[in-house]
Amino acid sequence: MKALKKTVFLDRDGTINVEKNYLYKIEDFEFLPGVIEGLKILQKEGFQLIIITNQSGIARGYYTEKQYHLLNEWMLNELANRGVHITATYYCPHHPDAKLEEFRMNCSCRKPKTELFERAIQEFSADVNNSFAIGDKMRDCAICEKTACKGFLVGKGEDEKIIEAVKKGRISNVSYAKSVLEAAKKIAYVHKNEIMN
């Protein structure tokens, strides 16, 4: 049996990079401040990093799967050049109101549904009891509702009332952080204390 690995599940748009509607061009991609440093902290703590992203722009006909893969490959190379290794990326190209019929479906892989999380957990032996999900929308922490995985809602991408509820601890298993870097520092702090105790 494979050893279970502590994991951080990361959203992409609005979490790793600046949110730009239906981003697919390399020249439009911009890492958010502190993201590289934050990912390095998580990596140093021994977490494998897995990106899970909704890409409904494919279903809407704004860009192709090939264009998504070209940007994804470029991003992974950029991160690798800066010392960050991403174990895997998963994406959902579907949408129930898709312009393109082949992608028009009420799938089980589009967040907040959890098929991609579950696939990643199985394929990369993720230890959900010692894992985290980070994203700028609550749907990015969907796995936290079903498991002991803890979530961090970051940035300002979510509705203000939801952000406030998270800040006040009204949503179980999810905390708030201004950025991936802040979330990473909090995770590292908790992780170090658990090892020491």
C-alpha positions, -999 to 999 in steps of 0.1 A, spaced: 0 0 0 13 35 -9 22 59 18 -4 87 21 9 122 12 -2 154 27 -15 176 0 -25 212 -8 -53 214 -34 -50 248 -52 -74 267 -74 -58 286 -103 -75 318 -114 -78 343 -86 -56 321 -64 -23 315 -82 -28 341 -109 -46 374 -112 -83 368 -122 -89 378 -158 -121 367 -174 -115 334 -194 -77 337 -193 -59 316 -219 -32 338 -234 3 335 -219 9 373 -222 -22 379 -200 -10 356 -172 2 373 -141 12 355 -108 -4 371 -77 20 387 -52 36 363 -28 23 332 -46 57 317 -54 70 323 -19 38 307 -5 41 276 -27 77 272 -17 68 273 20 42 246 15 66 225 -6 93 229 22 68 216 47 65 184 26 31 190 9 25 179 -27 8 206 -47 -22 198 -69 -41 224 -90 -78 218 -96 -95 244 -118 -129 250 -135 -123 261 -171 -157 268 -185 -142 291 -211 -136 259 -231 -173 250 -229 -183 286 -238 -161 285 -269 -137 313 -257 -107 291 -261 -99 255 -269 -86 226 -248 -53 229 -267 -50 266 -257 -57 256 -221 -30 230 -222 -5 254 -238 -10 279 -210 -10 252 -183 23 238 -196 38 273 -197 27 280 -161 41 247 -148 75 255 -165 75 290 -150 68 276 -116 95 249 -120 120 276 -131 112 294 -98 117 262 -77 80 251 -74 70 216 -84 33 210 -92 25 173 -88 -6 174 -110 -32 197 -126 -69 188 -131 -94 208 -150 -131 207 -158 -140 219 -194 -178 215 -189 -207 238 -182 -245 231 -181 -252 260 -205 -222 254 -228 -222 270 -262 -204 239 -275 -225 208 -273 -197 184 -266 -190 202 -233 -227 209 -224 -234 187 -193 -242 188 -157 -209 170 -149 -196 158 -115 -161 173 -121 -171 210 -121 -164 225 -86 -183 226 -62 -187 189 -71 -158 169 -60 -149 143 -87 -116 160 -95 -106 162 -58 -116 125 -54 -96 115 -85 -65 134 -72 -68 118 -38 -69 84 -53 -43 89 -80 -17 106 -58 -25 89 -24 -35 122 -7 -39 121 30 -71 142 33 -68 142 71 -36 162 68 -44 182 37 -56 217 28 -76 233 0 -69 269 -10 -90 290 -33 -107 324 -38 -142 309 -40 -160 285 -15 -164 260 -43 -126 256 -42 -129 242 -7 -157 218 -15 -137 188 -4 -137 203 31 -174 197 35 -171 159 30 -137 152 46 -113 164 73 -94 184 47 -91 220 59 -97 250 36 -85 285 32 -106 311 14 -82 337 0 -84 371 -15 -116 390 -24 -131 368 -51 -160 356 -31 -192 374 -20 -185 398 9 -211 381 32 -195 347 27 -160 361 34 -173 377 66 -189 344 76 -156 326 71 -137 353 90 -161 349 120 -158 311 120 -194 305 109 -183 280 81 -168 249 95 -134 236 83 -126 268 63 -105 298 75 -97 331 58 -64 344 45 -56 375 24 -34 355 1 -18 321 -7 13 334 11 -6 341 43 -24 308 41 9 290 36 24 307 66 -6 297 88 -4 261 75 34 259 82 29 273 117 2 247 125 22 220 109 54 228 129 35 229 161 19 195 154 53 180 148 67 195 180 37 182 200 
